[in-house]
Amino acid sequence: MKPRDAKPAGVQVNRARRRDASGFEPRALSTNGYLGLLGETGAGMNDLEWIGHANEHLPANLAALTARFVEGSRDEQWLRVSYEPGPTAFNFTALSGGSMAEVLDQAATHCGSFVTGHPCPTLTMTVTILRPGRAKRYLATGRAMKVTGVTALLAADLTDDQGHHIASATLVSHLIKDLSRLC
C-alpha cells in the first residue's frame, strides 16, 4: 500500500495557488476586513466610507494605541488620527518618544495607503520631538508629500489636545503594488 500523498516517479505536483488576473487569490484575501481598504475595493470608497471601514477593522497595532481615524482627504492627501495613550505610553511624566514615533509612523503610512490604495511600509523614518507630550489626547496628521511608482515620501505631525505641536516625522515608504504578497 502506497502512502496517500505518494506520486509516481517523474510526476510533479503543482502546488501554486490559483490567482485571478490581478494576482489575487480570492479565498486568501478578503475585502471584508482591513485589506478591503486597499486596491480597487478601497479606491471605490469615498473618503468617509474608507475612514469608517478603517475604524471598523483596525489592525492590532492601532487598536493597542487606542487610535481612531478622524478625517482625511485623498484630494488634499492627508489623514488625521486621534490617539489616547494609556499609562504605559508615558515614561515618568511625558509621552515616550517611542510612543510618539509609533503614532506618527501609523498616521503617515496609513495616509500613504489612503491616498495610493497600496500598503506603504516604512523604509526610513526621522522623528523630531519638539516638546514633552503631557496631554491625555493627541491628533496625528499624516500627509503624502510625493508619490513615485515605487516609494512615497510621507510626513506626520503630532499635536496635543490644546493644539501644541509636539513632534514631527518624515518617512520614506515602499509601495506594495502586488497585493498578493500580503497573502
Secondary structure, 3 states (H helix, E strand, C coil): CCCCCCCCCCCCCCCCCCCCCCCCCCCCCCCCCHHHHCHHHHHCCCHHHHHHHHHHCCCHHHHHCCEEEEEEECCCCEEEEEECCCHHHEECCEECHHHHHHHHHHHHHHHHHHHHCCCCCEEEEEEEECCCCCCCCEEEEEEEEEECCCEEEEEEEEEECCCCEEEEEEEEEECCCCHHHHC
